[in-house]
């Protein structure tokens, strides 16, 4: 059985000026591939995505934001 694994989003460039740079999200990928995130910005929110691919498609900003895995695969 695969366990959930933690990650954060590292934003190298803030193209919108909203979330800033550095670590902007903490997240977890569950065994079934579902992803939950928590924004670490001044206006916090929590969101659920069907997959890491969906999260990156929305928040990756063309490679300006990277997934950094904390736990091994």
Short mmCIF file of the C-alpha atoms (twelve columns), coordinates in Angstrom:
data_MODEL
# 
_entry.id   MODEL 
# 
loop_
_atom_site.group_PDB 
_atom_site.id 
_atom_site.type_symbol 
_atom_site.label_atom_id 
_atom_site.label_alt_id 
_atom_site.label_comp_id 
_atom_site.label_asym_id 
_atom_site.label_seq_id 
_atom_site.Cartn_x 
_atom_site.Cartn_y 
_atom_site.Cartn_z 
_atom_site.pdbx_PDB_model_num 
ATOM 1  C CA . UNK A 1  0.000  0.000  0.000   1 
ATOM 2  C CA . UNK A 2  1.299  3.426  -0.935  1 
ATOM 3  C CA . UNK A 3  1.249  6.099  1.775   1 
ATOM 4  C CA . UNK A 4  0.435  9.781  1.255   1 
ATOM 5  C CA . UNK A 5  3.409  12.012 0.517   1 
ATOM 6  C CA . UNK A 6  4.058  15.630 1.357   1 
ATOM 7  C CA . UNK A 7  5.287  18.405 -0.916  1 
ATOM 8  C CA . UNK A 8  5.447  22.156 -1.184  1 
ATOM 9  C CA . UNK A 9  5.169  24.505 -4.129  1 
ATOM 10 C CA . UNK A 10 8.228  26.672 -4.679  1 
ATOM 11 C CA . UNK A 11 7.401  29.799 -6.657  1 
ATOM 12 C CA . UNK A 12 10.483 31.244 -8.323  1 
ATOM 13 C CA . UNK A 13 8.688  34.135 -10.038 1 
ATOM 14 C CA . UNK A 14 5.318  35.619 -9.100  1 
ATOM 15 C CA . UNK A 15 3.840  36.632 -12.450 1 
ATOM 16 C CA . UNK A 16 0.596  37.950 -10.930 1 
ATOM 17 C CA . UNK A 17 2.042  39.695 -7.854  1 
ATOM 18 C CA . UNK A 18 -0.447 37.878 -5.629  1 
ATOM 19 C CA . UNK A 19 1.286  35.040 -3.828  1 
ATOM 20 C CA . UNK A 20 4.899  36.153 -3.688  1 
ATOM 21 C CA . UNK A 21 7.925  33.926 -4.152  1 
ATOM 22 C CA . UNK A 22 9.449  31.088 -2.155  1 
ATOM 23 C CA . UNK A 23 7.346  28.366 -0.550  1 
ATOM 24 C CA . UNK A 24 3.740  29.378 -1.239  1 
ATOM 25 C CA . UNK A 25 1.840  26.103 -0.685  1 
ATOM 26 C CA . UNK A 26 2.092  23.042 1.519   1 
ATOM 27 C CA . UNK A 27 0.412  19.942 0.192   1 
ATOM 28 C CA . UNK A 28 -0.140 16.227 0.270   1 
ATOM 29 C CA . UNK A 29 -0.712 13.670 -2.463  1 
ATOM 30 C CA . UNK A 30 -2.901 10.791 -1.304  1 
ATOM 31 C CA . UNK A 31 -2.409 7.168  -2.389  1 
ATOM 32 C CA . UNK A 32 -5.144 7.470  -5.043  1 
ATOM 33 C CA . UNK A 33 -3.459 10.527 -6.602  1 
ATOM 34 C CA . UNK A 34 -5.818 13.144 -5.125  1 
ATOM 35 C CA . UNK A 35 -3.983 16.283 -3.973  1 
ATOM 36 C CA . UNK A 36 -4.853 18.671 -1.129  1 
ATOM 37 C CA . UNK A 37 -3.085 21.995 -0.719  1 
ATOM 38 C CA . UNK A 38 -3.010 24.876 1.758   1 
ATOM 39 C CA . UNK A 39 -1.892 28.302 0.556   1 
ATOM 40 C CA . UNK A 40 0.623  30.014 2.854   1 
ATOM 41 C CA . UNK A 41 -0.177 33.488 1.535   1 
ATOM 42 C CA . UNK A 42 -1.751 36.325 3.536   1 
ATOM 43 C CA . UNK A 43 -5.176 35.201 2.269   1 
ATOM 44 C CA . UNK A 44 -5.120 31.472 3.015   1 
ATOM 45 C CA . UNK A 45 -7.287 28.832 1.420   1 
ATOM 46 C CA . UNK A 46 -7.427 25.072 1.046   1 
ATOM 47 C CA . UNK A 47 -8.121 23.265 -2.233  1 
ATOM 48 C CA . UNK A 48 -8.458 19.728 -3.578  1 
ATOM 49 C CA . UNK A 49 -7.311 18.578 -7.045  1 
ATOM 50 C CA . UNK A 50 -7.749 15.274 -8.869  1 
ATOM 51 C CA . UNK A 51 -3.988 15.000 -9.477  1 
ATOM 52 C CA . UNK A 52 -0.608 16.702 -9.271  1 
ATOM 53 C CA . UNK A 53 -0.877 17.243 -13.043 1 
ATOM 54 C CA . UNK A 54 -4.105 19.219 -12.571 1 
ATOM 55 C CA . UNK A 55 -2.528 21.303 -9.796  1 
ATOM 56 C CA . UNK A 56 0.477  22.158 -11.979 1 
ATOM 57 C CA . UNK A 57 -1.733 22.910 -14.997 1 
ATOM 58 C CA . UNK A 58 -3.501 25.571 -12.930 1 
ATOM 59 C CA . UNK A 59 -0.744 26.907 -10.645 1 
ATOM 60 C CA . UNK A 60 2.534  25.969 -12.362 1 
ATOM 61 C CA . UNK A 61 2.710  29.257 -14.309 1 
ATOM 62 C CA . UNK A 62 4.779  27.780 -17.115 1 
ATOM 63 C CA . UNK A 63 7.491  26.355 -14.870 1 
ATOM 64 C CA . UNK A 64 7.726  29.366 -12.560 1 
ATOM 65 C CA . UNK A 65 6.284  27.236 -9.744  1 
ATOM 66 C CA . UNK A 66 7.741  23.812 -8.925  1 
ATOM 67 C CA . UNK A 67 6.617  20.830 -6.861  1 
ATOM 68 C CA . UNK A 68 9.271  19.987 -4.275  1 
ATOM 69 C CA . UNK A 69 8.685  16.565 -2.727  1 
ATOM 70 C CA . UNK A 70 9.409  16.219 0.986   1 
ATOM 71 C CA . UNK A 71 8.713  12.498 1.189   1 
ATOM 72 C CA . UNK A 72 10.209 9.908  -1.203  1 
ATOM 73 C CA . UNK A 73 8.036  8.183  -3.796  1 
# 
